Amino acid sequence: MRTYSIDEISVQDICSKAHVGIGTFYHYYKTKDDIVHEVYSEMDAHFLKLAEEAKASDISAYEYILRHFICYARFLTQTTVDFARKVFSLQSKEFLNLERPVYTTLIHYLQEKQKRGQISQELDITKFCVYVNVCLRGVAYDWCLHDGEYDLVQKCIEYADLFLAGYREMLQPAK
């Protein structure tokens, strides 16, 4: 799958590469697009791992958000640009699902920091987390439009710094 776009690959190609029968494929998936949806689950696992690591090390809110940006970028760059395009082309409402770990892990981490007085009470955590993920999708989509010609991780760090500059005071311990 890393050589061709998903549209250029047949179910037979997938089955041959995976050394499984077509019947086995259809036992687990209805269409090729179901494989893409599986990617959402894999992405969610990355964010759950990030949350676990962050909780263990008790990093700052700023550092956690920066790592959130990096996690998103690293996950996407493990696939091809064509595969990432396919994910975006599905126009899935899963991007907006606040129950997915891409949202819940960030929300919970920041809420905990807010409860401890480590970030401003004035920050609407849920709305802020939606903004973070909209920014991430925008950078990732731009990366796809540019055929992956730039380092997505580095670009996400740059955008995180720009984005977070507007929230710097709110992400500091409450005074």
N, C-alpha and C positions, 0 to 999 in steps of 0.2 A: 504494500500500500504506500510505501514511501517513494515509489518511483512514478506512479501515475495518479491522476486525480480520481476521486471516487466514481465520477461519471464514466470514466474510461475503463473501469474494472467491472467485470461481470461477476455474478454470484459464483459461477464456475471458477473464475480466476481466484476468488477469495478461498473457495473450498480447496482448490488444488494447492495453493500456497500454505493453507492451514492443515493440509492432509486430513480433511474430513469430507464426508459425503454431502451431497446437496440436501439429502433428507435431514441430516444432522443440522445443517445450517438452518433449514426452515423449522426445525424443532425449537430452536432458540430465538430465531429472528423471523419477522414477517417480510422485511425488506432490507436492502443495504443501509437505508437511513437509520434503521434500528441500531446498527453498529455505531453510528455517529452519536445516537442518544446514550449509548454505553459510555461514550467519552465524558458526558456530563458526570456520570457516576465516578469515573476515574479522577476527574478534576476535583470533585467533592472530597475524595479521599486525600488529595494533596492538601486541601485547606484544613481538613480535620487533623492531619499530621502537623501542619504549621501551628495550629491552635494548641495542640498538645505540647509541642516544643516551646512555644512562647510562654505557656502557663508554667512550665517547669523552670524557665529562666527568668520569669517576671520582667520582661523587657518593657520599655516605655511604649505608650500609645503610638507615638510617632514612629518608632522603630518597627512596631507590629504592622502598621499600615504600609510602611515601606516594604516590608517582607511580603505583605499581601500582594502588592504590585509585582514584586519579583516572582512570587509563586505563580501568579497568573501567566506571566511572560514565559517562564521556564516550562510550564506545562504546554503552552501552545507551540513552543519551539521544539518540543520533542516529536511533533508531527511535521507534516509538510505544510507549506503555505496553501496548497490546493485543498488539503484536508481541512485546514482552518477555515478557508473560504466556504467549504461545504457546510461546516457547522454554522457559520453566519448566514448562509443562504437559506437554511431551514426556517429562519425567522421564528425560532421556537420561543414560546412564552416561558420556557425554563430559564431563560436569561433574566426574567423578571420575578422569578419565584423566590420570595423572601424566606422560604423554608429550606432552601438549599444551603449547604455549608459555606458556599462562597459568600453568602450573606450572614448566616447565623453565627459563624465563628467570629467574624469581625464585630458584629453587633454585641455578642456576649462579652467578648474581650474588652471592648470599649465601655460597655455598661459597668463592668466590674471596676475598671479604672475610675469611672465617674463616681461610683458608690464610695470608693476609697478617697475621693477628693483629689485624684491625680489629674483629672481633666475637668473643665468647666461644666457646671450644671446647666448652663445655657445652651450647650450643644445638643441638638436633636440627633441622637445617635442613629436612629433608623434612617432618617432623611440623609444624614451625612454618609452612611454606608451605601445608600443607593447612589449618591453622587460619585463615590469612589468607584463603584462598579460600572457606572456609565462612562466615566473617564477611561477605565481600563478597556472596556469594549471598544471605545473610540480609537484608542491607540492601537489595539490589536487589529481592528478593521483597517486602519490606515496602513499597518504593516502588510496586511493582505493585499491592499490596493497597490502597494509599492513592491509587490512580488517578493517580500521578505528581504529586500535589499539592505536593510539596516539591522543592527543588533537590537532586537526587541527588548531584551532585558535592560540594556543601557538606556534605551528610550523610555522605558517605564520608570526607571529611576529618575530620569530628568523630569518627566511629567509628574511623578509623585512629589518631587521637590517643589515644582511650580504650583501644583494643586494645594499642597499642604502649607505653603507660605501664607495663604489666605486664612488658614485655621491655626497658625502657630500659637497664638495666645490662648486659644480655647483648648489646645492639646497640652498645655502646661498645667502643673498643679494649681488648683484653685487657691485664690488668695483671700 
